[in-house]
Amino acid sequence: IWRYKLTKTNLSLPPSNKNESKTERTKVTTNKIKRDQDIPKILKEKYDFKCQVCGIRLEAQNDPYAIGAHIKGLGKPHNGPDVIENMICLCPNHHVMFDRGAFSIGDNFEFLGSLSGQLHIHQEHSISLDNIIYHRRIKGFD
């Protein structure tokens, strides 16, 4: 058995390196799209925070997490609308896969690409086929 006795000493810290420089900061000004925060909230509640692709509901510390993903992006060059018909509720994994073009959605809401199956759609959620067609076209599915 090894025993140690910890004692407090009044040692000072070694001197700092005089060659250290302060971290520089730059002021940045940006323009940001003003989104309606109620739209993704309504969508996520409609689906009980479950991914429309896999049906999984993620929770961390009893807090559900899902992403209200735009089908046709809001910014340039897409200029999609910030409306619930242009959004789907996804888990983080399927959000990245959708945005990067690993899969898209057919007119019949079946998956195209690396997934099989069909998008789960709540009876009160109307999805714009025009935006789905746009997503397919820019991701190379048409």
DSSP file (Angstrom, degrees, kcal/mol; ACC not computed):
  #  RESIDUE AA STRUCTURE BP1 BP2  ACC     N-H-->O    O-->H-N    N-H-->O    O-->H-N    TCO  KAPPA ALPHA  PHI   PSI    X-CA   Y-CA   Z-CA
    1    1 A I              0   0    0      0, 0.0     2,-0.5     0, 0.0     0, 0.0   0.000 360.0 360.0 360.0 131.5    0.0    0.0    0.0
    2    2 A W        -     0   0    0      2,-0.0     2,-0.4     0, 0.0     0, 0.0  -0.891 360.0-164.0-104.0 134.5    1.3    3.4   -0.9
    3    3 A R        -     0   0    0     -2,-0.5     2,-0.4     2,-0.0     0, 0.0  -0.950   2.9-167.6-119.6 140.2    0.3    6.4    1.1
    4    4 A Y        -     0   0    0     -2,-0.4     2,-0.5     2,-0.0    -2,-0.0  -0.957  10.5-152.4-125.5 144.8    0.6   10.0    0.0
    5    5 A K        -     0   0    0     -2,-0.4     2,-0.5     2,-0.0    -2,-0.0  -0.973  13.0-150.7-117.3 120.5    0.3   13.1    2.0
    6    6 A L        -     0   0    0     -2,-0.5     2,-0.4     2,-0.0    -2,-0.0  -0.775  17.7-177.7 -91.4 128.2   -0.8   16.2    0.1
    7    7 A T        -     0   0    0     -2,-0.5     2,-0.4     0, 0.0    -2,-0.0  -0.951  25.4-120.2-125.8 148.1    0.4   19.5    1.4
    8    8 A K        -     0   0    0     -2,-0.4     2,-0.3     2,-0.0    -2,-0.0  -0.697  30.4-173.7 -87.5 132.8   -0.3   23.0    0.3
    9    9 A T        -     0   0    0     -2,-0.4     2,-0.6     2,-0.1     0, 0.0  -0.857  30.2-125.0-121.0 161.4    2.7   25.1   -0.8
   10   10 A N        +     0   0    0     -2,-0.3     2,-0.3     2,-0.0    -2,-0.0  -0.404  51.1 153.1-101.8  55.3    2.9   28.7   -1.7
   11   11 A L        -     0   0    0     -2,-0.6     2,-0.2     1,-0.0    -2,-0.1  -0.624  35.9-137.4 -83.5 142.8    4.5   28.2   -5.1
   12   12 A S        -     0   0    0     -2,-0.3    -1,-0.0     1,-0.1    -2,-0.0  -0.622  27.7 -96.2 -94.7 160.2    4.0   30.8   -7.7
   13   13 A L        -     0   0    0     -2,-0.2    -1,-0.1     1,-0.1     3,-0.1  -0.393  46.6 -98.5 -70.2 151.4    3.3   30.1  -11.4
   14   14 A P        -     0   0    0      0, 0.0    -1,-0.1     0, 0.0    -3,-0.0  -0.335  52.4 -86.4 -65.9 155.0    6.2   30.2  -13.7
   15   15 A P        -     0   0    0      0, 0.0     3,-0.1     0, 0.0     2,-0.0  -0.295  49.6-106.6 -63.0 146.9    6.6   33.4  -15.7
   16   16 A S        -     0   0    0      1,-0.1     2,-0.4    -3,-0.1    -3,-0.0  -0.322  40.3 -90.5 -72.4 158.0    4.6   33.5  -18.9
   17   17 A N    >   -     0   0    0      1,-0.2     3,-1.8     2,-0.1    -1,-0.1  -0.553  30.5-148.1 -68.8 121.4    6.3   33.2  -22.2
   18   18 A K  T 3  S+     0   0    0     -2,-0.4    -1,-0.2     1,-0.3    -2,-0.1   0.666  94.4  65.0 -69.1 -14.6    7.2   36.8  -23.3
   19   19 A N  T 3  S+     0   0    0      2,-0.1    -1,-0.3     0, 0.0     2,-0.1   0.543  76.5 112.4 -83.9  -6.5    6.7   35.8  -26.9
   20   20 A E    <   -     0   0    0     -3,-1.8     2,-0.3     1,-0.0    -4,-0.0  -0.432  53.5-158.3 -67.2 137.9    3.0   35.1  -26.4
   21   21 A S        -     0   0    0     -2,-0.1     2,-0.1     1,-0.0    -2,-0.1  -0.848  22.9-101.1-114.9 156.1    0.8   37.5  -28.2
   22   22 A K        -     0   0    0     -2,-0.3     2,-0.3     1,-0.1    -1,-0.0  -0.413  45.2 -98.5 -70.6 149.0   -2.8   38.3  -27.5
   23   23 A T        -     0   0    0     -2,-0.1     2,-0.2     1,-0.1    -1,-0.1  -0.537  41.9-130.9 -68.8 126.9   -5.4   36.7  -29.6
   24   24 A E        -     0   0    0     -2,-0.3     2,-0.4    -3,-0.1    -1,-0.1  -0.512  19.3-156.8 -80.8 149.2   -6.5   39.1  -32.3
   25   25 A R        -     0   0    0     -2,-0.2     2,-0.4     2,-0.0    -1,-0.0  -0.952   3.1-158.6-125.7 146.5  -10.1   39.8  -33.0
   26   26 A T        -     0   0    0     -2,-0.4     2,-0.4     2,-0.0    -2,-0.0  -0.982  20.5-125.4-124.7 135.5  -11.8   41.2  -36.1
   27   27 A K        -     0   0    0     -2,-0.4     2,-0.4     2,-0.0    -2,-0.0  -0.661  30.1-167.3 -79.7 131.2  -15.1   42.8  -36.2
   28   28 A V        -     0   0    0     -2,-0.4     2,-0.5     2,-0.0    -2,-0.0  -0.972   9.7-165.3-124.3 133.7  -17.4   41.1  -38.8
   29   29 A T        +     0   0    0     -2,-0.4     2,-0.3     2,-0.0    -2,-0.0  -0.975  16.9 173.6-117.8 130.6  -20.7   42.4  -40.1
   30   30 A T        -     0   0    0     -2,-0.5     2,-0.5     2,-0.0    -2,-0.0  -0.906  30.8-127.0-132.4 160.7  -23.1   40.0  -41.9
   31   31 A N        -     0   0    0     -2,-0.3     2,-0.4     2,-0.0    -2,-0.0  -0.913  30.1-166.9-102.9 136.3  -26.5   40.0  -43.4
   32   32 A K        -     0   0    0     -2,-0.5     2,-0.3     3,-0.0    -2,-0.0  -0.963  25.6-111.3-127.8 140.5  -28.7   37.2  -42.2
   33   33 A I        -     0   0    0     -2,-0.4     2,-0.8     1,-0.1    42,-0.1  -0.523  32.0-128.5 -68.7 130.9  -32.0   35.9  -43.5
   34   34 A K        -     0   0    0     -2,-0.3     2,-0.3     2,-0.0    -1,-0.1  -0.745  32.0-166.8 -85.2 111.9  -34.8   36.7  -41.1
   35   35 A R        -     0   0    0     -2,-0.8     2,-0.9     2,-0.0     3,-0.1  -0.687  27.0-116.2-100.0 151.7  -36.6   33.4  -40.5
   36   36 A D    >   -     0   0    0     -2,-0.3     3,-1.1     1,-0.2    -2,-0.0  -0.786  24.8-162.9 -84.9 107.3  -39.9   32.8  -38.8
   37   37 A Q  T 3> S+     0   0    0     -2,-0.9     4,-1.1     1,-0.2    -1,-0.2   0.665  82.7  66.6 -68.5 -16.6  -38.9   30.7  -35.8
   38   38 A D  H 3> S+     0   0    0      2,-0.2     4,-2.7     1,-0.2    -1,-0.2   0.812  89.5  66.0 -73.5 -28.8  -42.5   29.6  -35.3
   39   39 A I  H <> S+     0   0    0     -3,-1.1     4,-2.3     1,-0.2     5,-0.2   0.960 105.2  39.1 -62.5 -54.8  -42.6   27.6  -38.5
   40   40 A P  H  > S+     0   0    0      0, 0.0     4,-2.8     0, 0.0     5,-0.2   0.868 115.0  55.7 -64.1 -31.9  -40.0   24.9  -37.5
   41   41 A K  H  X S+     0   0    0     -4,-1.1     4,-2.1     2,-0.2    -2,-0.2   0.940 109.6  45.0 -62.9 -46.4  -41.4   24.8  -34.0
   42   42 A I  H  X S+     0   0    0     -4,-2.7     4,-2.3     2,-0.2    -1,-0.2   0.918 114.3  50.1 -61.5 -44.6  -44.9   24.0  -35.4
   43   43 A L  H  X S+     0   0    0     -4,-2.3     4,-1.6    -5,-0.2    -2,-0.2   0.933 111.0  47.5 -61.3 -47.8  -43.5   21.4  -37.7
   44   44 A K  H  <>S+     0   0    0     -4,-2.8     5,-3.3     1,-0.2     6,-0.3   0.883 113.0  48.7 -64.0 -38.5  -41.4   19.6  -35.1
   45   45 A E  H ><5S+     0   0    0     -4,-2.1     3,-1.3     3,-0.2    -1,-0.2   0.886 106.3  57.4 -67.5 -37.5  -44.4   19.6  -32.7
   46   46 A K  H 3<5S+     0   0    0     -4,-2.3    -1,-0.2     1,-0.3    -2,-0.2   0.869 114.7  37.8 -58.9 -37.7  -46.6   18.2  -35.5
   47   47 A Y  T ><5S-     0   0    0     -4,-1.6     3,-1.8    -5,-0.1    -1,-0.3   0.276 111.8-118.9 -97.3   9.9  -44.2   15.2  -35.8
   48   48 A D  T < 5 -     0   0    0     -3,-1.3    -3,-0.2     1,-0.3    -4,-0.1   0.854  69.5 -64.1  53.7  36.3  -43.5   15.0  -32.1
   49   49 A F  T 3 <S+     0   0    0     -5,-3.3     9,-0.6     1,-0.2     2,-0.4   0.715 101.3 142.4  60.9  24.5  -39.9   15.7  -32.9
   50   50 A K    <   -     0   0    0     -3,-1.8     7,-0.2    -6,-0.3    -1,-0.2  -0.790  57.9-110.1 -96.7 139.3  -39.6   12.4  -34.9
   51   51 A C     >  -     0   0    0      5,-2.1     4,-1.7    -2,-0.4    39,-0.3  -0.444  16.4-141.3 -65.0 132.8  -37.6   12.3  -38.1
   52   52 A Q  T  4 S+     0   0    0     37,-3.2    68,-2.8    -2,-0.2    -1,-0.1   0.620  99.9  46.4 -72.1 -11.6  -39.8   12.0  -41.2
   53   53 A V  T  4 S+     0   0    0     36,-0.3    65,-0.2    66,-0.2    -1,-0.2   0.901 131.3  11.0 -93.0 -55.3  -37.2    9.6  -42.7
   54   54 A C  T  4 S-     0   0    0      2,-0.1    -2,-0.2    66,-0.0     3,-0.1   0.599  88.3-129.1-104.8 -13.7  -36.3    7.2  -39.8
   55   55 A G     <  +     0   0    0     -4,-1.7     2,-0.3     1,-0.3    -3,-0.1   0.533  56.9 145.0  78.3   5.5  -39.0    7.9  -37.2
   56   56 A I        -     0   0    0     -6,-0.1    -5,-2.1     1,-0.0     2,-0.6  -0.582  39.0-153.3 -82.0 138.8  -36.4    8.4  -34.5
   57   57 A R        -     0   0    0     -2,-0.3     2,-0.3    -7,-0.2    -7,-0.2  -0.952  13.8-151.3-109.5 113.0  -37.0   10.9  -31.7
   58   58 A L  E     -A   65   0A   0      7,-0.7     7,-2.3    -2,-0.6     2,-0.4  -0.641  16.1-178.3 -85.3 140.7  -33.8   12.2  -30.2
   59   59 A E  E     -A   64   0A   0     -2,-0.3     2,-0.4     5,-0.2    -2,-0.0  -1.000  13.5-175.2-139.0 141.0  -33.7   13.3  -26.6
   60   60 A A  E >  S-A   63   0A   0      3,-2.1     3,-1.0    -2,-0.4    -2,-0.0  -0.977  82.3 -12.1-134.2 121.3  -31.0   14.8  -24.5
   61   61 A Q  T 3  S-     0   0    0     -2,-0.4    -1,-0.1     1,-0.3     0, 0.0   0.912 129.7 -55.2  52.9  47.3  -31.7   15.4  -20.8
   62   62 A N  T 3  S+     0   0    0      1,-0.2    -1,-0.3    -3,-0.0    -3,-0.0   0.692 113.6 121.4  61.5  22.7  -35.4   15.0  -21.5
   63   63 A D  E <   -A   60   0A   0     -3,-1.0    -3,-2.1     2,-0.0    -1,-0.2  -0.964  59.6-135.3-116.2 116.1  -35.3   17.6  -24.2
   64   64 A P  E     -A   59   0A   0      0, 0.0     2,-0.4     0, 0.0    -5,-0.2  -0.382  19.4-160.8 -71.4 149.9  -36.4   16.5  -27.7
   65   65 A Y  E     +A   58   0A   0     -7,-2.3    -7,-0.7   -16,-0.2     2,-0.3  -0.989  23.6 141.2-137.1 126.6  -34.2   17.5  -30.7
   66   66 A A        -     0   0    0     -2,-0.4     2,-0.4    25,-0.1    25,-0.2  -0.942  39.5-120.2-150.9 167.9  -35.1   17.6  -34.4
   67   67 A I  E     -B   90   0B   0     23,-3.0    23,-2.8    -2,-0.3     2,-1.1  -0.956   8.0-142.0-119.4 130.4  -34.3   20.0  -37.3
   68   68 A G  E     -B   89   0B   0     -2,-0.4     2,-0.4    21,-0.2    21,-0.2  -0.789  34.9-164.1 -85.4  97.9  -36.8   21.8  -39.4
   69   69 A A  E     -B   88   0B   0     19,-2.9    19,-2.4    -2,-1.1     2,-0.3  -0.705  15.0-130.9 -95.3 132.4  -35.0   21.4  -42.7
   70   70 A H  E     -B   87   0B   0     -2,-0.4    17,-0.3    17,-0.2     3,-0.2  -0.619   6.5-155.8 -78.0 136.1  -35.8   23.5  -45.8
   71   71 A I  S    S+     0   0    0     15,-2.9     2,-0.6    -2,-0.3    -1,-0.2   0.936  92.5  34.4 -74.9 -50.2  -36.3   21.5  -49.0
   72   72 A K  S    S-     0   0    0     14,-0.4    -1,-0.3     9,-0.2    60,-0.1  -0.945 105.7-115.0-105.3 115.2  -35.3   24.5  -51.2
   73   73 A G        -     0   0    0     -2,-0.6     7,-3.4    -3,-0.2    -2,-0.1  -0.034  12.1-136.9 -53.5 149.7  -32.7   26.5  -49.4
   74   74 A L  S    S+     0   0    0      5,-0.2    -1,-0.1     4,-0.1     8,-0.1   0.876  78.0  66.6 -76.6 -38.6  -33.5   30.0  -48.3
   75   75 A G  S >> S-     0   0    0      1,-0.2     4,-2.7     4,-0.2     3,-1.0  -0.046  92.3 -33.0 -80.1-179.5  -30.3   31.7  -49.3
   76   76 A K  T 34 S+     0   0    0      1,-0.3    -1,-0.2     2,-0.2    -2,-0.1  -0.497 119.5  21.0 -69.7 142.3  -28.7   32.4  -52.6
   77   77 A P  T 34 S+     0   0    0      0, 0.0    -1,-0.3     0, 0.0    -2,-0.0  -0.985 130.1  42.7 -93.8   2.2  -28.8   30.9  -55.2
   78   78 A H  T <4  -     0   0    0     -3,-1.0    -2,-0.2     2,-0.0    -4,-0.1   0.922  69.9-169.1 -79.1 -45.3  -31.9   28.9  -54.2
   79   79 A N     <  +     0   0    0     -4,-2.7    -5,-0.2     1,-0.1    -4,-0.2   0.886  20.6 178.6  56.1  43.7  -34.1   31.7  -52.7
   80   80 A G        -     0   0    0     -7,-3.4     2,-0.2    -5,-0.3    -1,-0.1  -0.318  30.7 -99.1 -73.2 158.9  -36.6   29.2  -51.3
   81   81 A P        -     0   0    0      0, 0.0     2,-1.4     0, 0.0    -9,-0.2  -0.497  20.1-128.1 -80.4 148.2  -39.6   30.4  -49.3
   82   82 A D        +     0   0    0     -2,-0.2     2,-0.3    -8,-0.1   -46,-0.1  -0.611  67.1 121.9 -93.3  73.9  -39.7   30.3  -45.5
   83   83 A V  S >  S-     0   0    0     -2,-1.4     3,-1.8     1,-0.0    -3,-0.0  -0.923  75.6-113.6-134.4 157.1  -43.0   28.3  -45.3
   84   84 A I  G >  S+     0   0    0     -2,-0.3     3,-1.5     1,-0.3    -1,-0.0   0.773 113.9  65.1 -64.4 -26.0  -44.0   25.0  -43.7
   85   85 A E  G 3  S+     0   0    0      1,-0.3    43,-2.7    42,-0.1    -1,-0.3   0.626 101.3  52.1 -70.6 -12.1  -44.7   23.6  -47.2
   86   86 A N  G <  S+     0   0    0     -3,-1.8   -15,-2.9    41,-0.2   -14,-0.4   0.094 102.9  78.1-107.5  19.5  -40.9   24.0  -47.9
   87   87 A M  E <   -B   70   0B   0     -3,-1.5     2,-0.3   -17,-0.3   -17,-0.2  -0.950  50.7-171.8-133.1 150.7  -39.8   22.1  -44.7
   88   88 A I  E     -B   69   0B   0    -19,-2.4   -19,-2.9    -2,-0.3     2,-0.6  -0.958  30.4-116.9-132.3 155.2  -39.4   18.6  -43.4
   89   89 A C  E     +B   68   0B   0     -2,-0.3   -37,-3.2   -21,-0.2     2,-0.3  -0.828  44.9 169.7 -95.9 117.6  -38.6   17.4  -39.9
   90   90 A L  E     -B   67   0B   0    -23,-2.8   -23,-3.0    -2,-0.6   -39,-0.1  -0.894  36.4-119.3-130.3 155.5  -35.3   15.5  -39.8
   91   91 A C     >  -     0   0    0     -2,-0.3     4,-2.1   -25,-0.2     5,-0.2  -0.474  47.0-100.1 -77.9 163.7  -32.8   14.1  -37.4
   92   92 A P  H  > S+     0   0    0      0, 0.0     4,-2.1     0, 0.0     5,-0.2   0.875 121.1  52.4 -57.1 -38.9  -29.3   15.6  -37.7
   93   93 A N  H  > S+     0   0    0      1,-0.2     4,-2.2     2,-0.2     5,-0.1   0.942 112.8  42.3 -64.0 -47.5  -28.0   12.6  -39.7
   94   94 A H  H  > S+     0   0    0      2,-0.2     4,-2.4     1,-0.2    -1,-0.2   0.786 109.8  59.3 -72.7 -25.2  -30.7   12.7  -42.3
   95   95 A H  H  X S+     0   0    0     -4,-2.1     4,-2.7     2,-0.2     5,-0.2   0.949 108.8  43.7 -63.8 -48.2  -30.5   16.5  -42.4
   96   96 A V  H  X S+     0   0    0     -4,-2.1     4,-2.2     1,-0.2     6,-0.2   0.925 114.7  49.7 -62.4 -44.6  -26.9   16.3  -43.5
   97   97 A M  H  <>S+     0   0    0     -4,-2.2     5,-2.8     2,-0.2     6,-0.8   0.902 113.1  46.6 -62.2 -40.8  -27.6   13.5  -45.9
   98   98 A F  H ><5S+     0   0    0     -4,-2.4     3,-1.0     3,-0.2    -2,-0.2   0.933 113.7  47.4 -66.6 -46.7  -30.5   15.4  -47.5
   99   99 A D  H 3<5S+     0   0    0     -4,-2.7    -2,-0.2     1,-0.2    -1,-0.2   0.838 113.9  47.9 -64.9 -32.5  -28.5   18.7  -47.8
  100  100 A R  T 3<5S-     0   0    0     -4,-2.2    -1,-0.2    -5,-0.2    -2,-0.2   0.440 116.6-111.1 -91.2   0.5  -25.5   16.9  -49.3
  101  101 A G  T < 5S+     0   0    0     -3,-1.0    -3,-0.2    -4,-0.4    -4,-0.1   0.727  73.8 135.5  82.7  21.5  -27.6   15.0  -51.8
  102  102 A A  S   <S+     0   0    0     -5,-2.8    12,-2.6    -6,-0.2     2,-0.3   0.786  83.3   2.2 -70.6 -25.7  -27.2   11.4  -50.5
  103  103 A F  E     -C  113   0C   0     -6,-0.8    -2,-0.2    10,-0.2     2,-0.2  -0.983  64.7-173.0-152.0 161.1  -30.9   11.1  -51.0
  104  104 A S  E     -C  112   0C   0      8,-2.1     8,-2.3    -2,-0.3     2,-0.4  -0.725  28.8-101.8-138.5-168.8  -33.8   13.0  -52.4
  105  105 A I  E     -C  111   0C   0     27,-0.3     6,-0.2    -2,-0.2    31,-0.2  -0.978  23.5-139.3-129.9 132.7  -37.6   12.5  -52.6
  106  106 A G    >   -     0   0    0      4,-3.2     3,-2.3    -2,-0.4     6,-0.0  -0.301  36.5 -98.5 -81.1 170.6  -39.7   11.4  -55.5
  107  107 A D  T 3  S+     0   0    0      1,-0.3    -1,-0.1     2,-0.1    26,-0.0   0.777 128.9  52.0 -59.8 -26.8  -43.1   12.8  -56.5
  108  108 A N  T 3  S-     0   0    0      2,-0.1    -1,-0.3     3,-0.0     3,-0.1   0.267 122.2-110.4 -92.5  10.8  -44.7    9.9  -54.6
  109  109 A F  S <  S+     0   0    0     -3,-2.3    10,-3.1     1,-0.3     2,-0.2   0.605  72.9 140.2  68.7  16.1  -42.6   10.7  -51.6
  110  110 A E  B     -D  118   0D   0      8,-0.3    -4,-3.2     1,-0.1    -1,-0.3  -0.625  58.2-103.4 -82.3 150.1  -40.4    7.6  -52.0
  111  111 A F  E     -C  105   0C   0      6,-2.5     2,-0.4    -2,-0.2     6,-0.2  -0.466  30.6-159.4 -76.2 144.0  -36.7    8.0  -51.3
  112  112 A L  E     +C  104   0C   0     -8,-2.3    -8,-2.1    -2,-0.2     2,-0.5  -0.948  58.2  14.4-118.3 142.3  -34.2    8.3  -54.2
  113  113 A G  E    S+C  103   0C   0     -2,-0.4   -10,-0.2   -10,-0.2   -11,-0.1  -0.832 124.2   1.2 102.5-132.6  -30.5    7.6  -53.7
  114  114 A S  S    S+     0   0    0    -12,-2.6     2,-0.3    -2,-0.5    -1,-0.2   0.486 117.1  68.5 -80.6  -3.1  -29.0    5.8  -50.7
  115  115 A L        -     0   0    0    -13,-0.2     2,-0.3    -3,-0.2   -11,-0.1  -0.811  61.6-154.2-115.1 156.1  -32.2    5.2  -48.8
  116  116 A S        +     0   0    0     -2,-0.3     2,-0.3    -4,-0.1    -4,-0.1  -0.917  55.1  46.2-121.4 155.6  -35.2    3.0  -49.4
  117  117 A G  S    S-     0   0    0     -2,-0.3    -6,-2.5    -6,-0.2     2,-0.3  -0.775  81.8 -69.2 114.8-161.5  -38.7    3.6  -48.1
  118  118 A Q  B     -D  110   0D   0     -2,-0.3    -8,-0.3    -8,-0.3     2,-0.2  -0.973  41.3 -99.8-139.6 147.7  -41.0    6.6  -48.1
  119  119 A L        -     0   0    0    -10,-3.1     2,-0.4    -2,-0.3   -66,-0.2  -0.475  38.2-124.5 -65.9 129.6  -41.2    9.9  -46.3
  120  120 A H        -     0   0    0    -68,-2.8     2,-0.5    -2,-0.2    -1,-0.1  -0.657  32.3-168.3 -75.3 128.2  -43.6    9.9  -43.3
  121  121 A I        -     0   0    0     -2,-0.4     2,-0.1   -33,-0.1   -33,-0.0  -0.977  18.0-133.4-128.2 124.4  -46.1   12.7  -43.8
  122  122 A H    >   -     0   0    0     -2,-0.5     3,-2.2     1,-0.1   -75,-0.1  -0.459  26.3-120.0 -68.6 142.9  -48.5   14.0  -41.2
  123  123 A Q  T 3  S+     0   0    0      1,-0.3    -1,-0.1    -2,-0.1    -2,-0.0   0.723 113.6  50.6 -60.1 -22.0  -52.1   14.4  -42.6
  124  124 A E  T 3  S+     0   0    0    -78,-0.1     2,-0.6     1,-0.1    -1,-0.3   0.226  92.2  90.2-100.4  14.1  -52.0   18.1  -41.8
  125  125 A H    <   -     0   0    0     -3,-2.2     2,-0.5   -79,-0.0    -1,-0.1  -0.920  56.8-167.1-116.6 109.0  -48.6   18.8  -43.5
  126  126 A S        -     0   0    0     -2,-0.6     2,-0.4    -5,-0.0    -3,-0.0  -0.831   8.7-158.4 -93.7 125.7  -48.7   19.7  -47.1
  127  127 A I        -     0   0    0     -2,-0.5     2,-0.5   -41,-0.1   -41,-0.2  -0.897  20.5-117.7-109.0 133.3  -45.3   19.6  -48.9
  128  128 A S     >  -     0   0    0    -43,-2.7     4,-1.5    -2,-0.4     3,-0.2  -0.546  15.4-160.6 -71.7 117.7  -44.6   21.6  -52.0
  129  129 A L  H  > S+     0   0    0     -2,-0.5     4,-2.9     1,-0.2     5,-0.2   0.821  90.8  63.7 -66.6 -30.2  -43.8   19.2  -55.0
  130  130 A D  H  > S+     0   0    0      1,-0.2     4,-2.0     2,-0.2    -1,-0.2   0.904 104.6  45.5 -59.8 -40.7  -42.2   22.2  -56.8
  131  131 A N  H  > S+     0   0    0     -3,-0.2     4,-2.3     2,-0.2    -1,-0.2   0.854 112.0  51.2 -72.2 -34.4  -39.6   22.4  -54.0
  132  132 A I  H  X S+     0   0    0     -4,-1.5     4,-2.5     2,-0.2   -27,-0.3   0.919 110.2  49.5 -65.8 -43.4  -39.0   18.6  -54.0
  133  133 A I  H  X S+     0   0    0     -4,-2.9     4,-2.3     1,-0.2    -2,-0.2   0.907 110.3  51.2 -60.5 -42.1  -38.5   18.7  -57.8
  134  134 A Y  H  X S+     0   0    0     -4,-2.0     4,-2.6    -5,-0.2     5,-0.2   0.928 109.2  50.3 -60.6 -46.1  -36.1   21.6  -57.3
  135  135 A H  H  X S+     0   0    0     -4,-2.3     4,-1.7     1,-0.2    -2,-0.2   0.923 110.9  49.1 -59.6 -45.1  -34.1   19.6  -54.7
  136  136 A R  H  <>S+     0   0    0     -4,-2.5     5,-3.2     1,-0.2     6,-0.7   0.918 111.7  49.8 -59.6 -43.4  -33.9   16.6  -57.0
  137  137 A R  H ><5S+     0   0    0     -4,-2.3     3,-1.1     1,-0.2    -2,-0.2   0.937 113.0  43.5 -65.2 -47.6  -32.7   18.7  -59.9
  138  138 A I  H 3<5S+     0   0    0     -4,-2.6    -1,-0.2     1,-0.2    -2,-0.2   0.745 114.8  50.5 -74.0 -19.9  -29.9   20.5  -58.0
  139  139 A K  T 3<5S-     0   0    0     -4,-1.7    -1,-0.2    -5,-0.2    -2,-0.2   0.382 118.6-109.2 -96.4   3.4  -28.8   17.2  -56.4
  140  140 A G  T < 5S+     0   0    0     -3,-1.1    -3,-0.2    -4,-0.4    -2,-0.1   0.761  82.2 122.1  82.5  25.7  -28.6   15.4  -59.7
  141  141 A F      <       0   0    0     -5,-3.2    -4,-0.2    -6,-0.2    -5,-0.1   0.527 360.0 360.0 -97.1  -7.3  -31.6   13.0  -59.3
  142  142 A D              0   0    0     -6,-0.7    -1,-0.1    -5,-0.2    -5,-0.1   0.387 360.0 360.0-111.8 360.0  -33.5   14.2  -62.4
